[in-house]
Amino acid sequence: MALPGRALILVENLSVPFDRRVWQECTTLRDAGWQVHVICPQGTKRDTEPETVIDDVHIHRYPLKAATGGPAGYLQEYGTALWHTFRIARRLGRFDVVHACNPPDLLFLVARMLKRRGAKFVFDQHDLVPELYLSRFDRGEDLLYRGVCALERATYRAADVVISTNESYRDVAISRGGKRPQDVFVVRSAPAVERFRQVPPEPELKRGKPFLLSYLGVMGPQDGVDYALRSLARLREQRTDWHAVFVGSGDTFDEMVELARELKLADRVEFTGRIPDEDLVRYLSTADVCLSPDPRNPLNDVSTMNKVMEYMAMAKPIVSFELKEARVSAGEAAVYAPANDETAFADLIGKLLDDPEERARMGKLGQARVEGPLAWRESAKALVAAYDSLNPSTSRTGQ
């Protein structure tokens, strides 16, 4: 087993420790003896300090304005993030391992600088960026698409080890990325079970209705909140005994609130935005059915959805579209509508509302999966094995 050293984790998508997966990785590596540093953006309402140490993890944050609009906005965001990441990484000195989490597939440039100083490079592939581009912008395989493909290839080439969130991503790293199977490790995202503990249901959250439907997650163009709302409009034609809550935020939040008004759902659908964990747990503890409306597209079909794992941690039955990795994660804890079929999605919600025994059975199955084979402790073993495979220097580098 390799002796621990200094590890630098690079994140652009979220602040830390708000990014739950990255924080689990940080604490796992810390417990394995690594000195862990993180470079990430500052949050707006939390994670705002430029420099801090939390639970012996050293966090270095930079200011970043999130992109708005199309690809040009993301180019500006990513350029700013890359400049700050270079700046801070140079100041921090040498590391044994640099661990870059995408998107974007630009952080390999920082990793290459640190590799020249002796670091090994771990590519933690959270998203397939070419598929993300196709699914988010609907521009086809244009010049920018070819550009993101080239950046992904460069990242694979630079990486000594690739961490994949599921077997589908691992297959891509091997087939498209040309990585050796022994250099690609599956480290599945798993909910922090201590964060998802049921509390007594609060009937008042149902707004006078017998049933509560719940959505938890990001609201972006590829996340399917519009599919969920159109499904609920169809469900309302069949029955009116439900209230729905949508927890989370994102690029299309305002657009989704407006769509709910257009569909005449404003009195039935509540949008909370981002809320504290304790309030999130209150809603999920009260929910009768949870929604995972991600439509089938090149990205969603092969991606593991965090909300599915979190619903299962709360022992809740799920309605999903037919997606390859949704079935791998949820198994019988979900029912599956044909891909992107909003009427079938609505029908499945109705069937579950009418069958409390099936809801309870599905919830128990999901909870057992999250606490068993899909638990973070299994992913932690794979993460440590990935680091052990690098065989970094047995002596710690100086600070």
C-alpha positions as CSV (number, residue, x, y, z in Angstrom):
1,M,0.0,0.0,0.0
2,A,1.4,3.4,-0.9
3,L,2.2,5.8,1.8
4,P,0.0,8.9,2.0
5,G,1.2,12.3,0.9
6,R,-0.2,15.7,-0.2
7,A,-3.3,15.6,-2.4
8,L,-4.8,18.6,-4.2
9,I,-8.4,18.4,-5.4
10,L,-9.6,20.8,-8.1
11,V,-13.3,21.6,-8.3
12,E,-15.1,24.2,-10.5
13,N,-18.7,23.2,-10.5
14,L,-19.6,23.8,-6.8
15,S,-18.1,25.1,-3.6
16,V,-16.7,22.7,-1.0
17,P,-18.0,21.2,1.3
18,F,-21.3,22.0,-0.4
19,D,-20.3,19.5,-3.1
20,R,-21.2,16.4,-1.2
21,R,-19.3,13.9,-3.4
22,V,-16.1,15.9,-3.3
23,W,-16.4,16.4,0.5
24,Q,-16.8,12.6,1.0
25,E,-13.7,12.1,-1.1
26,C,-11.8,14.7,1.0
27,T,-12.7,13.1,4.3
28,T,-12.0,9.6,3.0
29,L,-8.6,10.5,1.8
30,R,-7.9,12.4,5.1
31,D,-8.9,9.3,7.1
32,A,-6.5,7.3,4.9
33,G,-3.7,9.6,6.0
34,W,-3.5,12.1,3.1
35,Q,-3.0,15.8,3.7
36,V,-5.9,17.2,1.6
37,H,-6.1,20.6,-0.1
38,V,-9.0,21.8,-2.2
39,I,-9.3,24.6,-4.7
40,C,-12.9,25.6,-5.5
41,P,-15.1,28.6,-6.1
42,Q,-16.7,30.5,-3.3
43,G,-20.3,30.1,-2.6
44,T,-22.8,32.9,-2.5
45,K,-24.6,32.2,0.8
46,R,-22.3,29.5,2.3
47,D,-18.7,28.5,1.8
48,T,-17.8,32.1,1.4
49,E,-14.4,32.3,3.2
50,P,-11.4,32.5,0.8
51,E,-9.3,30.3,3.1
52,T,-10.4,27.9,5.7
53,V,-9.6,24.5,7.3
54,I,-12.6,22.3,8.0
55,D,-12.1,18.9,9.7
56,D,-8.4,19.0,8.8
57,V,-9.2,19.6,5.1
58,H,-7.5,22.8,3.7
59,I,-9.9,24.7,1.4
60,H,-8.8,27.5,-0.9
61,R,-11.7,29.4,-2.6
62,Y,-11.8,32.0,-5.4
63,P,-14.6,34.4,-6.5
64,L,-16.6,33.2,-9.5
65,K,-19.7,34.4,-11.2
66,A,-21.8,31.5,-12.6
67,A,-22.5,31.5,-16.3
68,T,-25.7,32.7,-17.8
69,G,-27.0,32.3,-21.3
70,G,-25.3,30.0,-23.9
71,P,-21.8,28.6,-24.5
72,A,-20.1,32.1,-24.4
73,G,-21.1,32.5,-20.8
74,Y,-19.5,29.2,-19.9
75,L,-16.3,30.1,-21.7
76,Q,-16.0,33.2,-19.6
77,E,-16.8,31.3,-16.4
78,Y,-14.4,28.5,-17.1
79,G,-11.6,30.9,-18.2
80,T,-11.9,32.9,-14.9
81,A,-12.0,29.7,-12.9
82,L,-8.9,28.3,-14.7
83,W,-6.9,31.5,-14.0
84,H,-7.7,31.4,-10.3
85,T,-7.0,27.7,-10.0
86,F,-3.5,28.2,-11.7
87,R,-2.8,31.1,-9.4
88,I,-3.7,29.3,-6.2
89,A,-2.0,26.0,-7.2
90,R,1.3,27.8,-7.9
91,R,1.2,29.3,-4.5
92,L,0.5,26.0,-2.7
93,G,3.7,24.3,-4.0
94,R,4.3,20.6,-4.7
95,F,1.8,17.8,-4.3
96,D,2.0,14.0,-4.7
97,V,-1.4,13.8,-6.4
98,V,-3.6,16.3,-8.2
99,H,-7.2,15.2,-8.5
100,A,-9.4,17.2,-10.9
101,C,-13.1,16.9,-10.9
102,N,-15.0,17.9,-14.1
103,P,-16.8,19.8,-15.6
104,P,-15.0,21.5,-17.3
105,D,-12.4,19.3,-19.0
106,L,-9.9,22.2,-18.7
107,L,-8.4,21.4,-15.3
108,F,-5.9,19.0,-16.9
109,L,-3.9,22.1,-17.8
110,V,-3.3,22.8,-14.1
111,A,-2.6,19.0,-13.6
112,R,0.0,19.1,-16.3
113,M,1.8,21.9,-14.5
114,L,1.8,20.0,-11.2
115,K,2.9,16.8,-13.0
116,R,6.0,18.5,-14.1
117,R,6.7,19.0,-10.3
118,G,6.3,15.2,-9.7
119,A,2.5,14.9,-9.1
120,K,0.3,12.0,-10.4
121,F,-3.0,13.0,-12.0
122,V,-6.4,11.6,-11.0
123,F,-9.2,12.5,-13.4
124,D,-12.5,12.3,-11.5
125,Q,-15.1,12.3,-14.3
126,H,-18.3,13.6,-12.9
127,D,-19.9,14.3,-16.3
128,L,-19.3,13.2,-19.9
129,V,-18.9,16.8,-21.2
130,P,-19.4,16.0,-24.9
131,E,-22.8,14.4,-24.1
132,L,-23.5,17.3,-21.6
133,Y,-22.9,19.7,-24.5
134,L,-25.3,17.9,-26.8
135,S,-28.0,17.5,-24.2
136,R,-27.8,21.0,-22.8
137,F,-27.4,23.3,-25.9
138,D,-29.1,21.4,-28.7
139,R,-26.5,22.7,-31.2
140,G,-25.5,19.3,-32.7
141,E,-21.9,18.3,-33.4
142,D,-20.7,21.8,-34.2
143,L,-17.2,23.4,-33.8
144,L,-17.6,23.8,-30.0
145,Y,-18.7,20.2,-29.7
146,R,-15.5,19.1,-31.5
147,G,-13.6,21.3,-29.1
148,V,-15.0,19.7,-26.0
149,C,-14.2,16.3,-27.5
150,A,-10.6,17.3,-28.0
151,L,-10.4,18.6,-24.4
152,E,-11.8,15.3,-23.1
153,R,-9.2,13.4,-25.1
154,A,-6.4,15.6,-23.7
155,T,-7.6,15.0,-20.2
156,Y,-7.7,11.3,-20.6
157,R,-4.2,11.3,-22.1
158,A,-2.8,13.3,-19.2
159,A,-4.5,11.2,-16.5
160,D,-2.6,8.5,-14.7
161,V,-5.9,7.2,-13.2
162,V,-9.5,7.8,-14.0
163,I,-12.3,7.7,-11.5
164,S,-15.7,7.0,-13.0
165,T,-19.1,7.4,-11.3
166,N,-20.6,4.2,-12.8
167,E,-19.8,1.4,-15.1
168,S,-21.2,3.3,-18.2
169,Y,-18.7,6.1,-17.6
170,R,-15.9,3.5,-17.0
171,D,-16.7,1.9,-20.4
172,V,-16.3,5.4,-22.0
173,A,-13.0,5.9,-20.4
174,I,-11.7,2.6,-21.7
175,S,-13.3,2.7,-25.2
176,R,-13.2,6.4,-26.0
177,G,-10.5,7.5,-23.7
178,G,-8.1,4.7,-24.4
179,K,-7.4,4.0,-20.8
180,R,-6.3,0.6,-19.5
181,P,-9.1,-1.2,-17.6
182,Q,-6.8,-1.5,-14.5
183,D,-6.4,2.3,-14.5
184,V,-10.1,3.1,-14.3
185,F,-11.9,2.8,-10.9
186,V,-15.6,3.1,-10.3
187,V,-16.3,5.4,-7.3
188,R,-20.1,5.7,-7.2
189,S,-21.7,8.8,-5.7
190,A,-23.6,7.9,-2.6
191,P,-25.7,10.0,-0.2
192,A,-24.3,10.9,3.1
193,V,-26.7,8.8,5.1
194,E,-26.3,10.9,8.2
195,R,-27.8,13.8,6.2
196,F,-30.9,11.8,5.2
197,R,-32.5,10.6,8.4
198,Q,-36.3,10.5,8.5
199,V,-38.2,12.7,10.8
200,P,-41.9,12.6,11.6
201,P,-44.1,13.6,8.6
202,E,-45.7,17.0,8.7
203,P,-49.1,16.8,7.1
204,E,-49.3,20.6,6.8
205,L,-46.6,20.4,4.1
206,K,-49.3,18.7,1.9
207,R,-51.3,21.9,1.9
208,G,-54.5,20.2,2.8
209,K,-54.1,17.3,0.3
210,P,-53.8,13.6,1.1
211,F,-50.5,13.2,-0.9
212,L,-47.2,15.0,-1.4
213,L,-45.1,14.6,-4.5
214,S,-41.5,15.7,-4.3
215,Y,-38.7,16.7,-6.7
216,L,-35.1,17.4,-5.4
217,G,-32.3,18.6,-7.5
218,V,-30.8,21.0,-10.0
219,M,-33.1,22.8,-12.5
220,G,-31.2,23.0,-15.7
221,P,-32.2,22.5,-19.4
222,Q,-31.3,18.7,-19.2
223,D,-32.9,17.9,-15.9
224,G,-36.5,17.4,-17.0
225,V,-38.4,19.6,-14.6
226,D,-40.5,20.7,-17.6
227,Y,-41.3,17.0,-18.2
228,A,-42.4,16.7,-14.6
229,L,-44.6,19.8,-14.8
230,R,-46.3,18.6,-18.0
231,S,-46.8,15.2,-16.4
232,L,-48.4,16.8,-13.4
233,A,-50.7,18.8,-15.7
234,R,-51.9,15.5,-17.0
235,L,-52.2,14.0,-13.5
236,R,-54.4,16.9,-12.5
237,E,-56.9,15.9,-15.2
238,Q,-57.2,12.5,-13.5
239,R,-57.1,13.5,-9.8
240,T,-56.7,16.5,-7.5
241,D,-55.7,14.9,-4.3
242,W,-52.0,15.9,-4.4
243,H,-49.6,18.8,-3.8
244,A,-46.1,18.9,-5.3
245,V,-42.9,20.5,-4.0
246,F,-39.9,21.2,-6.2
247,V,-36.7,21.7,-4.1
248,G,-33.6,23.2,-5.7
249,S,-32.5,25.8,-8.1
250,G,-30.6,26.3,-11.4
251,D,-30.5,28.0,-14.7
252,T,-34.1,27.4,-15.6
253,F,-35.7,28.0,-12.1
254,D,-37.5,31.1,-13.2
255,E,-38.5,29.5,-16.5
256,M,-40.0,26.5,-14.6
257,V,-42.0,28.8,-12.2
258,E,-43.4,30.5,-15.3
259,L,-44.2,27.2,-17.0
260,A,-46.1,26.1,-13.9
261,R,-48.2,29.2,-14.2
262,E,-48.8,28.6,-17.9
263,L,-50.0,25.0,-17.1
264,K,-52.3,26.4,-14.4
265,L,-50.4,24.5,-11.7
266,A,-49.4,27.5,-9.6
267,D,-51.9,26.5,-6.8
268,R,-50.6,22.9,-6.8
269,V,-46.8,23.2,-7.2
270,E,-44.5,24.9,-4.7
271,F,-40.9,25.9,-5.6
272,T,-38.7,26.3,-2.6
273,G,-35.4,27.1,-4.1
274,R,-32.4,25.8,-2.2
275,I,-33.2,25.2,1.4
276,P,-31.3,24.0,4.5
277,D,-30.8,20.3,5.0
278,E,-33.3,20.2,7.9
279,D,-36.1,21.6,5.7
280,L,-35.2,19.2,2.9
281,V,-35.5,16.3,5.2
282,R,-38.9,17.5,6.4
283,Y,-40.2,17.5,2.9
284,L,-38.8,14.2,1.9
285,S,-40.0,12.6,5.1
286,T,-43.5,13.7,4.3
287,A,-43.4,12.9,0.6
288,D,-45.4,9.9,-0.7
289,V,-43.8,9.7,-4.2
290,C,-40.6,11.2,-5.4
291,L,-40.0,12.3,-9.0
292,S,-36.9,11.7,-11.2
293,P,-38.1,13.2,-14.6
294,D,-34.7,13.3,-16.3
295,P,-35.5,12.7,-20.0
296,R,-33.5,10.3,-22.1
297,N,-30.7,12.1,-23.9
298,P,-27.0,11.2,-24.6
299,L,-26.0,12.3,-21.1
300,N,-28.9,11.2,-18.8
301,D,-29.1,7.7,-20.1
302,V,-25.6,6.8,-18.8
303,S,-25.4,9.1,-15.7
304,T,-26.1,8.3,-12.1
305,M,-28.6,10.8,-10.7
306,N,-27.8,12.0,-7.1
307,K,-31.5,12.6,-6.4
308,V,-32.3,9.0,-7.1
309,M,-29.8,7.9,-4.5
310,E,-31.1,10.5,-2.0
311,Y,-34.7,9.4,-2.5
312,M,-33.7,5.8,-1.7
313,A,-31.8,6.9,1.4
314,M,-35.1,8.4,2.6
315,A,-37.0,5.1,1.7
316,K,-39.2,6.8,-0.9
317,P,-40.7,5.2,-4.0
318,I,-39.5,6.8,-7.3
319,V,-41.1,7.4,-10.7
320,S,-38.4,7.7,-13.4
321,F,-38.2,7.5,-17.2
322,E,-36.5,4.4,-18.6
323,L,-32.8,5.2,-18.4
324,K,-30.0,2.6,-18.3
325,E,-28.2,3.9,-15.2
326,A,-31.5,4.8,-13.4
327,R,-32.3,1.1,-13.4
328,V,-28.8,0.2,-12.2
329,S,-29.1,2.6,-9.2
330,A,-32.8,2.2,-8.2
331,G,-33.7,-1.3,-9.4
332,E,-37.2,-2.1,-8.0
333,A,-37.2,1.0,-5.9
334,A,-38.5,2.9,-8.9
335,V,-41.1,2.4,-11.6
336,Y,-40.2,3.4,-15.1
337,A,-42.2,5.2,-17.8
338,P,-41.1,4.8,-21.4
339,A,-38.5,7.4,-22.2
340,N,-39.9,11.0,-22.3
341,D,-43.5,9.8,-22.2
342,E,-45.2,12.3,-19.9
343,T,-48.6,10.6,-20.0
344,A,-47.1,7.3,-18.8
345,F,-45.1,9.2,-16.1
346,A,-48.3,10.7,-14.8
347,D,-50.1,7.3,-14.9
348,L,-47.4,5.7,-12.8
349,I,-47.6,8.5,-10.2
350,G,-51.3,7.8,-9.9
351,K,-50.8,4.1,-9.6
352,L,-48.3,4.5,-6.7
353,L,-50.6,6.9,-4.9
354,D,-53.3,4.3,-5.0
355,D,-51.0,1.5,-3.6
356,P,-49.6,2.3,-0.2
357,E,-48.2,-1.2,0.3
358,E,-46.2,-1.0,-2.9
359,R,-44.9,2.4,-2.0
360,A,-43.7,1.0,1.3
361,R,-42.1,-2.1,-0.3
362,M,-40.3,0.0,-2.9
363,G,-39.0,2.4,-0.2
364,K,-37.6,-0.4,1.9
365,L,-35.8,-1.9,-1.1
366,G,-34.2,1.4,-2.0
367,Q,-33.0,2.1,1.5
368,A,-31.5,-1.3,1.7
369,R,-29.6,-0.7,-1.5
370,V,-28.2,2.6,-0.4
371,E,-27.2,1.2,3.0
372,G,-25.7,-2.0,1.4
373,P,-24.0,-2.4,-2.0
374,L,-24.4,1.3,-3.0
375,A,-23.1,2.7,0.3
376,W,-20.3,5.2,0.3
377,R,-18.1,2.8,2.3
378,E,-17.9,0.6,-0.8
379,S,-17.0,3.7,-2.9
380,A,-14.4,4.7,-0.3
381,K,-12.5,1.4,-0.8
382,A,-12.4,2.0,-4.5
383,L,-11.1,5.6,-4.1
384,V,-8.3,4.5,-1.7
385,A,-7.4,1.7,-4.1
386,A,-7.2,4.2,-7.0
387,Y,-4.8,6.3,-5.0
388,D,-2.8,3.3,-3.9
389,S,-2.3,2.3,-7.5
390,L,-0.4,5.5,-8.2
391,N,2.5,4.5,-5.9
392,P,3.5,8.1,-5.2
393,S,6.8,8.9,-3.5
394,T,7.1,7.3,-0.1
395,S,8.4,10.6,1.4
396,R,6.1,13.5,1.9
397,T,6.9,16.6,-0.1
398,G,7.6,19.8,1.6
399,Q,4.9,22.4,2.0
